[in-house]
Amino acid sequence: GSEEQKQTYVPKMTDGIWTGTMNLTEPHCGTDLGLIRTKAEPQDDGSYRITGQKIFITWGDSDFVGNVCHLVLARLPGAPKGTKGISLFMVPKFWIDEEGRSGEFNRVYTQSIESKHGMTTSPTCVLKFDGARGLLIARDIDEEMLQPSGMRNMFFMMNYMRHETGTAARAQAMATCLDTLIYNTEREQGLAVSDRGARRVSPIFHHPGQKKVLLDMFARTLAGRALTLRLTEVRDASDRAFEHELAAVQREREALGLSGDQQRRIAEIERALGAVERRLGKAESGRQTFRRDAAALAAIAREEATLRTRRGSLRAAIGAVSPGYLALRDRAAQARRDTADEETYASIYTSLVKAQVTDDTIRTLNEGMNAYGGLGYMAETPVSQRLKDSQVLCIWEGTNDIQALNTVGRQISPDNTDSRGRVVFERLLFEIREFIALHRANPAFAESLELLDQAVNALGRFRNAMTRATPADRRDYRRRMFGSIFTRPDQTAQAAAEARWAEMVQAVARSFSTYLAQIVQAWQLLRMGVVADRLLRDVQSGAVEPAPEDRQFDEPF
């Protein structure tokens, strides 16, 4: 969005004076947002009239705040069909006047409050936008018409919400593990085999079957925490590096001592250069969109050549004003590319966190309820409410089946690379194998690392078969689909084979996603184990004194 939009909305939303919502889903389309019908009609004053209906809008209306600011996905006139034709708009409940205050009602109506299975203290509603005024969130209307940016902008937020969904699920699971452990150590039922002759009745936890259930619950929950923290680690490290580099660039820019005239000249050139670079950045997606249209591809190539020439001349113009400023600009651009690369890498973890952690949480909550016996089904215990509230986590931000399809269809593809050409899936496997090689000699973890190594190799073969990543996998595909690697099928047979193969891949997507997630979880738990083993040995040898906050974990579980 523009700086004016940021200054108008962000401070009050950050302070809680106003609240915000995301408006994606419509009655006829949930996951398939390409079917969106909400439309945006441009007005003479630069605003848009938004018309349509959205559902499942959390806190879509209330009297607790002065305004509710809706981010709405809608289509501009003449926009392409599907998800590539969707733009993003800011539509406040009350229109904002020139002084930044809430004014007249903006024709955003609450049609109903939805009746939900759980999470009833977080109300959702159906909203109707009846010609409501909205602002386009985009850099430039001409660029937006050429290539709408709504889905890209919305998914930036959705990916972080998928991360948060996994974190919320993990919290519910851990609370249930602790509640169940307390109840099962205090509640006495029956006589455990290990207690014969020592007592008349045993705590539930002493029974081997229930002890196994509790250990499984804790193991899944701690593995979910490890997976979630790995995603957090990747993003936090990237954010810190980006902020550090931009701060250094800013300090060096100030040290250049540019005059006011130089700064104005550079700002003027940078506006033009930024527009050129954004259009160049869209060339690849344009080639994908029109890959079967030779005339369109030729036109894109001609425009790209013109833009590259223009970019070179504008860069030279900045260099003529200040070579030092141009070098610092390139450093900042590289920092942004590095951050984008890390987010590309983080994306392979995002779907795993969203799907695996929430799936495991539902299983843990079910087992937690059973561990309470009949009391677990009563409303007076927290587990039954958590189960009702947490089931939606498997649906939010794309169902877990959709996350699995995203993993096998996009994240593990050999074409999923960063700006340096690194294949994301191969980078993940490389890091796991590097860890195995580094710690294989540690006798405390040798057996576990050997099992992890076998699993990683099997995972690689599984992925290569699905994506036909190697010549051997491509030969195997031809044998499966056509009976022989020497068969020369016609176009119809090839299309039918591709459709059958896609069905086979999608049928095992959930299994692959689960397998990948559990391997990453094992890797992260072993990382923690290696660190804990080193610290324990240091403490036992007297090399270091344990910190007070670590002493609480001294008791064996």
C-alpha positions as CSV (number, residue, x, y, z in Angstrom):
1,G,0.0,0.0,0.0
2,S,0.9,3.7,-0.1
3,E,2.6,5.6,2.6
4,E,-0.6,7.6,3.1
5,Q,-2.6,4.4,3.7
6,K,0.0,3.1,6.2
7,Q,-0.1,6.3,8.2
8,T,-3.9,6.4,8.2
9,Y,-4.6,2.8,9.3
10,V,-1.6,1.1,10.8
11,P,-1.0,3.3,14.0
12,K,-4.6,3.0,15.2
13,M,-4.8,-0.7,14.3
14,T,-1.6,-1.3,16.2
15,D,-2.8,0.6,19.2
16,G,-6.1,-1.3,19.2
17,I,-8.2,1.8,18.6
18,W,-9.4,0.1,15.4
19,T,-9.4,-3.6,14.5
20,G,-9.0,-5.4,11.3
21,T,-10.3,-8.5,9.4
22,M,-9.4,-10.6,6.4
23,N,-12.2,-11.2,3.9
24,L,-11.5,-14.1,1.6
25,T,-14.1,-16.8,1.7
26,E,-17.5,-16.5,-0.1
27,P,-20.5,-18.8,0.2
28,H,-19.6,-20.6,-3.1
29,C,-15.8,-20.7,-2.7
30,G,-13.6,-21.6,0.2
31,T,-10.2,-23.1,-0.8
32,D,-10.7,-22.2,-4.5
33,L,-10.4,-18.5,-4.2
34,G,-10.2,-18.2,-8.0
35,L,-14.0,-18.4,-8.0
36,I,-14.4,-15.1,-6.1
37,R,-17.3,-12.9,-7.4
38,T,-16.9,-9.8,-5.2
39,K,-16.2,-6.9,-7.6
40,A,-14.5,-3.5,-7.3
41,E,-15.7,-0.7,-9.5
42,P,-13.3,2.3,-9.9
43,Q,-14.6,5.8,-9.0
44,D,-13.6,9.2,-10.2
45,D,-12.0,10.1,-6.8
46,G,-9.6,7.1,-7.0
47,S,-11.6,4.9,-4.6
48,Y,-13.5,1.8,-5.5
49,R,-17.1,0.5,-4.9
50,I,-16.9,-3.0,-3.4
51,T,-19.9,-5.3,-3.9
52,G,-20.2,-8.9,-2.7
53,Q,-20.6,-11.2,0.3
54,K,-18.0,-12.7,2.6
55,I,-18.4,-15.4,5.3
56,F,-16.4,-16.7,8.3
57,I,-15.2,-13.2,9.2
58,T,-13.8,-13.3,12.7
59,W,-14.8,-10.2,14.7
60,G,-16.2,-8.8,11.5
61,D,-18.2,-6.2,13.5
62,S,-18.3,-5.0,17.1
63,D,-19.1,-1.9,19.3
64,F,-15.8,-2.2,21.2
65,V,-13.7,-0.1,18.8
66,G,-14.2,3.0,16.8
67,N,-13.8,1.3,13.4
68,V,-13.3,-2.1,11.8
69,C,-11.0,-2.2,8.8
70,H,-11.6,-5.0,6.3
71,L,-9.0,-6.3,3.9
72,V,-11.1,-7.6,1.0
73,L,-10.2,-9.7,-2.0
74,A,-12.2,-8.5,-5.1
75,R,-11.9,-8.3,-8.8
76,L,-11.3,-5.2,-10.9
77,P,-13.2,-4.8,-14.2
78,G,-11.5,-6.8,-16.9
79,A,-9.2,-8.7,-14.5
80,P,-8.1,-12.2,-15.6
81,K,-10.1,-15.2,-14.4
82,G,-8.8,-17.3,-11.5
83,T,-6.6,-16.4,-8.6
84,K,-4.3,-14.3,-10.9
85,G,-7.1,-11.7,-11.3
86,I,-7.7,-10.9,-7.7
87,S,-6.8,-7.6,-6.0
88,L,-6.7,-6.5,-2.4
89,F,-8.7,-3.5,-1.0
90,M,-9.0,-1.7,2.4
91,V,-12.7,-1.2,3.2
92,P,-13.4,0.4,6.6
93,K,-16.7,0.1,8.3
94,F,-16.8,3.9,8.6
95,W,-15.1,5.9,5.9
96,I,-12.0,7.8,7.0
97,D,-12.1,11.6,6.4
98,E,-9.2,13.7,5.4
99,E,-8.1,14.3,9.0
100,G,-7.9,10.5,9.6
101,R,-11.1,10.3,11.7
102,S,-14.0,7.8,11.3
103,G,-16.9,9.4,9.4
104,E,-20.0,8.2,7.6
105,F,-21.1,4.5,7.6
106,N,-19.6,2.7,4.6
107,R,-22.4,0.2,3.7
108,V,-20.7,-2.8,5.2
109,Y,-23.6,-4.8,6.7
110,T,-23.5,-7.7,9.2
111,Q,-26.0,-10.2,7.8
112,S,-25.7,-12.9,10.5
113,I,-23.7,-14.2,13.3
114,E,-22.6,-17.8,12.5
115,S,-23.4,-20.6,15.0
116,K,-20.2,-22.6,15.5
117,H,-19.3,-26.0,16.9
118,G,-16.6,-24.5,19.1
119,M,-14.6,-21.4,19.8
120,T,-17.8,-19.6,20.5
121,T,-16.1,-16.7,22.3
122,S,-14.5,-15.7,19.0
123,P,-17.5,-14.8,16.9
124,T,-17.6,-15.0,13.1
125,C,-20.2,-13.4,10.8
126,V,-21.4,-13.0,7.3
127,L,-20.6,-9.6,5.8
128,K,-22.3,-7.9,2.9
129,F,-20.5,-5.1,1.0
130,D,-23.2,-3.1,-0.7
131,G,-21.2,-0.7,-2.8
132,A,-18.8,0.1,0.1
133,R,-16.0,2.5,-0.7
134,G,-12.5,0.9,-0.6
135,L,-8.9,1.7,-1.4
136,L,-6.7,-0.4,-3.7
137,I,-3.7,-1.8,-1.9
138,A,-1.1,-1.7,-4.7
139,R,1.8,0.4,-5.8
140,D,0.3,1.5,-9.1
141,I,-3.1,0.9,-10.8
142,D,-1.5,0.3,-14.3
143,E,0.7,-2.4,-12.8
144,E,-2.2,-3.8,-10.9
145,M,-4.3,-4.1,-14.0
146,L,-1.4,-5.8,-15.8
147,Q,-0.8,-8.3,-12.9
148,P,-3.1,-8.2,-9.8
149,S,-1.3,-8.6,-6.5
150,G,-4.1,-9.5,-4.2
151,M,-3.3,-13.1,-3.6
152,R,0.4,-12.5,-3.2
153,N,-0.3,-9.8,-0.6
154,M,-2.9,-11.9,1.2
155,F,-0.7,-15.0,1.3
156,F,2.1,-13.1,3.0
157,M,-0.3,-12.8,6.0
158,M,-1.8,-16.2,5.6
159,N,1.6,-18.0,5.8
160,Y,2.3,-16.3,9.1
161,M,-1.2,-17.2,10.3
162,R,-0.5,-20.9,9.4
163,H,2.6,-20.6,11.6
164,E,0.5,-19.2,14.4
165,T,-2.2,-21.8,13.9
166,G,0.4,-24.6,14.5
167,T,1.7,-22.6,17.6
168,A,-1.9,-22.4,19.0
169,A,-2.5,-26.1,18.4
170,R,0.7,-26.9,20.2
171,A,-0.3,-24.8,23.2
172,Q,-3.6,-26.7,23.5
173,A,-1.9,-30.0,23.3
174,M,0.7,-29.2,25.9
175,A,-2.0,-27.9,28.3
176,T,-3.9,-31.1,27.8
177,C,-0.8,-33.2,28.4
178,L,-0.1,-31.5,31.7
179,D,-3.8,-31.7,32.8
180,T,-3.9,-35.3,31.9
181,L,-0.7,-36.1,33.7
182,I,-1.9,-34.4,36.9
183,Y,-5.2,-36.2,36.8
184,N,-3.7,-39.6,36.1
185,T,-1.2,-39.3,38.9
186,E,-3.8,-38.2,41.4
187,R,-6.7,-40.5,40.4
188,E,-6.5,-44.1,41.7
189,Q,-8.2,-46.9,39.8
190,G,-7.3,-50.6,39.9
191,L,-4.1,-52.3,40.9
192,A,-1.1,-52.0,38.5
193,V,1.1,-55.1,38.0
194,S,4.1,-53.1,39.3
195,D,2.3,-52.3,42.5
196,R,1.2,-55.8,43.6
197,G,2.0,-56.4,47.2
198,A,2.9,-52.7,47.7
199,R,-0.5,-51.1,47.7
200,R,-4.2,-51.9,47.3
201,V,-5.0,-49.4,44.5
202,S,-2.7,-47.6,42.0
203,P,-2.7,-44.2,40.3
204,I,-3.9,-44.5,36.7
205,F,-0.5,-43.5,35.5
206,H,1.1,-46.7,36.9
207,H,-0.9,-48.9,34.5
208,P,1.4,-49.6,31.5
209,G,-1.2,-49.0,28.8
210,Q,-2.0,-45.5,30.1
211,K,1.6,-44.7,30.8
212,K,2.3,-45.4,27.1
213,V,-0.6,-43.2,26.0
214,L,0.7,-40.3,28.1
215,L,4.3,-40.7,26.8
216,D,2.9,-40.8,23.3
217,M,1.0,-37.5,24.0
218,F,4.1,-35.8,25.3
219,A,6.2,-37.1,22.5
220,R,3.9,-35.8,19.8
221,T,3.5,-32.5,21.5
222,L,7.2,-31.9,22.0
223,A,7.9,-33.0,18.4
224,G,5.3,-30.4,17.3
225,R,7.1,-27.8,19.4
226,A,10.4,-28.7,17.8
227,L,8.9,-28.4,14.3
228,T,7.3,-25.1,15.1
229,L,10.5,-23.7,16.6
230,R,12.4,-24.7,13.5
231,L,10.2,-22.5,11.4
232,T,10.5,-19.7,14.0
233,E,14.3,-20.1,13.9
234,V,14.5,-19.7,10.1
235,R,12.2,-16.6,10.1
236,D,13.8,-15.0,13.1
237,A,17.3,-15.4,11.8
238,S,16.3,-14.0,8.5
239,D,14.5,-11.0,10.0
240,R,17.4,-10.2,12.3
241,A,20.0,-10.4,9.4
242,F,17.7,-8.2,7.2
243,E,17.2,-5.5,9.9
244,H,20.9,-5.5,10.8
245,E,22.0,-5.0,7.1
246,L,19.4,-2.3,6.4
247,A,20.5,-0.4,9.6
248,A,24.1,-0.6,8.4
249,V,23.2,0.6,4.9
250,Q,21.2,3.5,6.4
251,R,24.1,4.6,8.6
252,E,26.5,4.5,5.6
253,R,24.0,6.5,3.5
254,E,23.9,9.2,6.1
255,A,27.7,9.3,6.2
256,L,27.8,10.0,2.4
257,G,26.7,13.6,3.2
258,L,24.5,14.1,0.1
259,S,23.2,17.5,-0.5
260,G,19.5,18.3,-0.7
261,D,19.7,18.6,-4.5
262,Q,21.5,15.2,-4.8
263,Q,18.8,13.6,-2.6
264,R,16.0,15.0,-4.6
265,R,17.6,13.9,-7.9
266,I,18.2,10.4,-6.6
267,A,14.6,10.1,-5.3
268,E,13.3,11.1,-8.7
269,I,15.4,8.6,-10.5
270,E,14.6,5.8,-7.9
271,R,10.9,6.3,-8.5
272,A,11.3,5.6,-12.2
273,L,13.8,2.8,-11.5
274,G,11.5,1.1,-9.0
275,A,8.7,1.0,-11.5
276,V,11.0,-0.5,-14.1
277,E,12.3,-3.2,-11.7
278,R,8.8,-4.1,-10.7
279,R,7.7,-4.6,-14.3
280,L,10.9,-6.7,-14.9
281,G,10.0,-8.8,-11.9
282,K,6.7,-9.7,-13.4
283,A,8.2,-10.9,-16.7
284,E,8.7,-14.5,-15.6
285,S,5.1,-14.9,-14.3
286,G,4.0,-13.3,-17.6
287,R,5.9,-16.0,-19.5
288,Q,4.2,-18.7,-17.4
289,T,0.8,-17.2,-18.0
290,F,1.2,-17.0,-21.8
291,R,3.6,-19.9,-22.3
292,R,1.5,-21.3,-25.2
293,D,1.1,-18.0,-26.9
294,A,4.1,-17.4,-29.2
295,A,3.1,-13.8,-30.1
296,A,2.6,-12.9,-26.4
297,L,5.9,-14.5,-25.5
298,A,7.7,-12.5,-28.2
299,A,6.0,-9.3,-27.0
300,I,7.2,-10.0,-23.4
301,A,10.7,-10.6,-24.6
302,R,10.7,-7.3,-26.5
303,E,9.4,-5.4,-23.5
304,E,11.9,-7.1,-21.2
305,A,14.8,-6.0,-23.4
306,T,13.5,-2.5,-23.4
307,L,13.1,-2.5,-19.7
308,R,16.6,-3.8,-19.1
309,T,18.1,-1.0,-21.3
310,R,16.0,1.5,-19.3
311,R,17.1,0.0,-16.0
312,G,20.8,0.3,-17.1
313,S,20.4,3.9,-18.0
314,L,18.7,4.8,-14.7
315,R,21.3,3.0,-12.7
316,A,24.0,4.9,-14.5
317,A,22.1,8.1,-13.7
318,I,22.2,7.3,-10.0
319,G,25.8,6.4,-10.2
320,A,26.6,9.7,-11.8
321,V,25.0,11.5,-8.8
322,S,26.7,9.3,-6.2
323,P,28.5,6.0,-6.9
324,G,28.5,5.3,-3.2
325,Y,24.7,5.6,-3.0
326,L,24.3,3.1,-5.9
327,A,26.5,0.6,-4.2
328,L,24.5,0.9,-1.0
329,R,21.3,0.6,-2.9
330,D,22.6,-2.7,-4.4
331,R,23.4,-3.9,-0.9
332,A,19.9,-3.2,0.3
333,A,18.5,-5.0,-2.7
334,Q,20.6,-8.1,-2.0
335,A,19.4,-8.1,1.6
336,R,15.8,-8.1,0.3
337,R,16.6,-11.0,-2.0
338,D,18.3,-12.9,0.8
339,T,15.2,-12.4,3.0
340,A,12.9,-13.6,0.1
341,D,15.1,-16.7,-0.3
342,E,14.8,-17.5,3.4
343,E,11.0,-17.1,3.2
344,T,11.0,-19.4,0.2
345,Y,12.9,-21.9,2.4
346,A,10.6,-21.3,5.3
347,S,7.6,-22.1,3.1
348,I,8.4,-25.8,3.1
349,Y,8.1,-25.8,6.9
350,T,5.0,-23.7,7.0
351,S,2.6,-26.3,5.5
352,L,4.2,-29.0,7.8
353,V,3.6,-26.9,10.9
354,K,0.0,-26.1,10.0
355,A,-0.9,-29.7,9.1
356,Q,1.2,-32.0,11.2
357,V,1.0,-30.1,14.5
358,T,-2.8,-29.6,14.3
359,D,-3.4,-33.2,13.3
360,D,-1.3,-34.4,16.2
361,T,-3.1,-32.0,18.5
362,I,-6.5,-33.5,17.7
363,R,-5.1,-37.0,18.4
364,T,-3.6,-35.8,21.6
365,L,-6.8,-34.1,22.8
366,N,-8.8,-37.2,22.0
367,E,-6.4,-39.4,24.0
368,G,-6.4,-36.8,26.8
369,M,-10.2,-36.9,27.0
370,N,-10.1,-40.7,27.1
371,A,-7.5,-40.6,29.8
372,Y,-10.0,-38.9,32.1
373,G,-12.5,-41.7,31.6
374,G,-16.2,-40.6,31.7
375,L,-15.3,-37.4,33.4
376,G,-13.4,-36.3,30.3
377,Y,-16.7,-36.0,28.4
378,M,-18.1,-33.6,31.0
379,A,-18.0,-29.8,30.5
380,E,-16.4,-29.3,33.9
381,T,-13.1,-30.6,32.6
382,P,-11.0,-28.5,30.2
383,V,-10.2,-31.2,27.7
384,S,-13.7,-31.5,26.1
385,Q,-13.8,-27.7,25.5
386,R,-10.3,-27.7,24.0
387,L,-11.2,-30.5,21.6
388,K,-14.2,-28.6,20.4
389,D,-12.2,-25.4,20.0
390,S,-9.2,-27.0,18.4
391,Q,-10.9,-28.9,15.6
392,V,-11.2,-25.8,13.5
393,L,-7.4,-25.5,13.5
394,C,-7.2,-28.4,11.0
395,I,-9.5,-26.3,8.7
396,W,-8.3,-22.7,9.2
397,E,-5.9,-21.2,6.6
398,G,-6.4,-24.0,4.2
399,T,-7.4,-27.5,5.3
400,N,-4.7,-30.0,6.1
401,D,-5.3,-31.9,2.9
402,I,-4.7,-28.7,1.0
403,Q,-1.4,-28.2,2.9
404,A,-0.3,-31.7,1.9
405,L,-1.2,-31.0,-1.8
406,N,0.9,-27.8,-1.5
407,T,3.8,-29.7,-0.1
408,V,3.9,-32.3,-2.9
409,G,2.7,-30.0,-5.7
410,R,4.9,-27.0,-5.0
411,Q,7.3,-27.3,-2.1
412,I,9.2,-30.5,-3.1
413,S,9.3,-29.7,-6.8
414,P,12.8,-29.5,-8.4
415,D,11.5,-26.2,-9.9
416,N,11.0,-24.7,-6.4
417,T,14.3,-22.7,-6.2
418,D,15.4,-19.5,-4.6
419,S,17.2,-16.6,-6.4
420,R,20.5,-18.4,-6.1
421,G,19.1,-21.5,-7.9
422,R,19.1,-23.7,-4.7
423,V,16.3,-26.3,-4.8
424,V,14.4,-25.8,-1.5
425,F,13.8,-29.5,-0.8
426,E,17.4,-30.4,-1.5
427,R,18.6,-27.7,0.8
428,L,16.4,-29.2,3.6
429,L,17.8,-32.7,3.0
430,F,21.4,-31.3,2.8
431,E,21.0,-29.7,6.3
432,I,19.7,-32.9,7.8
433,R,22.4,-35.0,6.3
434,E,25.0,-32.4,7.4
435,F,23.8,-32.7,11.0
436,I,23.9,-36.5,10.8
437,A,27.5,-36.5,9.6
438,L,28.5,-34.0,12.2
439,H,27.2,-36.0,15.2
440,R,27.3,-39.6,14.0
441,A,30.3,-40.4,16.2
442,N,28.5,-39.4,19.4
443,P,27.7,-42.8,21.0
444,A,24.6,-41.4,22.8
445,F,22.9,-40.7,19.4
446,A,24.6,-43.1,16.9
447,E,21.6,-45.5,16.7
448,S,19.0,-42.7,16.4
449,L,21.1,-40.9,13.7
450,E,21.4,-44.1,11.7
451,L,17.6,-44.5,11.7
452,L,17.2,-40.9,10.7
453,D,19.7,-41.3,7.9
454,Q,17.7,-44.3,6.6
455,A,14.5,-42.4,6.8
456,V,16.0,-39.4,4.9
457,N,17.2,-41.6,2.1
458,A,13.8,-43.3,1.8
459,L,12.2,-39.8,1.8
460,G,14.4,-38.7,-1.0
461,R,13.5,-41.8,-3.1
462,F,9.8,-41.2,-2.3
463,R,10.0,-37.6,-3.5
464,N,12.1,-38.4,-6.6
465,A,9.6,-41.0,-7.7
466,M,6.7,-38.5,-7.3
467,T,8.4,-35.6,-9.1
468,R,10.3,-37.8,-11.6
469,A,13.4,-35.9,-10.5
470,T,16.0,-38.3,-12.0
471,P,16.4,-40.2,-15.3
472,A,15.8,-43.5,-13.5
473,D,12.5,-42.1,-12.0
474,R,11.4,-40.9,-15.5
475,R,12.1,-44.3,-17.0
476,D,10.1,-46.0,-14.2
477,Y,7.3,-43.6,-14.9
478,R,7.2,-44.7,-18.6
479,R,7.2,-48.3,-17.6
480,R,4.3,-47.8,-15.2
481,M,2.2,-45.7,-17.6
482,F,3.0,-47.2,-21.0
483,G,4.4,-50.7,-20.2
484,S,7.8,-49.9,-21.7
485,I,10.4,-47.1,-21.8
486,F,10.5,-47.4,-25.6
487,T,6.7,-46.8,-26.1
488,R,6.0,-43.6,-28.1
489,P,2.5,-42.6,-26.9
490,D,0.4,-40.1,-28.8
491,Q,-0.7,-36.8,-27.2
492,T,-4.0,-38.3,-25.9
493,A,-2.3,-41.2,-24.2
494,Q,0.3,-38.8,-22.7
495,A,-2.4,-36.6,-21.3
496,A,-4.3,-39.5,-19.8
497,A,-1.1,-40.8,-18.3
498,E,-0.3,-37.4,-16.7
499,A,-3.8,-37.3,-15.3
500,R,-3.5,-40.8,-13.8
501,W,-0.1,-39.9,-12.3
502,A,-1.4,-36.7,-10.8
503,E,-4.2,-38.7,-9.1
504,M,-1.7,-41.2,-7.7
505,V,0.5,-38.4,-6.4
506,Q,-2.4,-36.6,-4.8
507,A,-3.6,-39.8,-3.2
508,V,-0.4,-40.2,-1.3
509,A,0.2,-36.5,-0.6
510,R,-1.0,-36.7,3.0
511,S,1.2,-39.7,3.7
512,F,4.3,-38.0,2.2
513,S,3.6,-34.8,4.1
514,T,3.3,-36.7,7.4
515,Y,6.5,-38.7,6.7
516,L,8.4,-35.5,5.8
517,A,7.1,-33.7,8.9
518,Q,8.0,-36.6,11.2
519,I,11.6,-36.7,9.8
520,V,12.0,-32.9,10.4
521,Q,10.6,-33.4,13.9
522,A,13.1,-36.2,14.6
523,W,15.9,-34.0,13.3
524,Q,14.9,-31.1,15.6
525,L,14.5,-33.3,18.6
526,L,18.0,-34.8,18.0
527,R,19.4,-31.3,17.7
528,M,17.9,-30.5,21.1
529,G,19.3,-33.8,22.5
530,V,22.8,-33.1,21.3
531,V,22.8,-29.7,23.0
532,A,21.3,-31.1,26.2
533,D,23.9,-33.9,26.2
534,R,26.8,-31.5,25.9
535,L,25.4,-29.2,28.6
536,L,24.8,-32.2,30.9
537,R,28.3,-33.5,30.5
538,D,29.7,-30.0,31.1
539,V,27.7,-29.8,34.4
540,Q,28.7,-33.2,35.5
541,S,32.4,-32.5,34.9
542,G,32.1,-29.2,36.8
543,A,33.0,-27.1,33.7
544,V,29.9,-25.0,34.1
545,E,27.3,-24.3,36.8
546,P,23.7,-24.9,35.7
547,A,21.6,-21.7,35.5
548,P,18.8,-21.4,38.2
549,E,16.1,-21.6,35.6
550,D,17.5,-25.0,34.4
551,R,17.3,-26.6,37.8
552,Q,13.6,-27.1,37.6
553,F,14.2,-29.8,34.9
554,D,16.5,-31.8,37.0
555,E,13.8,-34.2,38.2
556,P,13.4,-37.3,36.0
557,F,10.1,-37.7,34.3
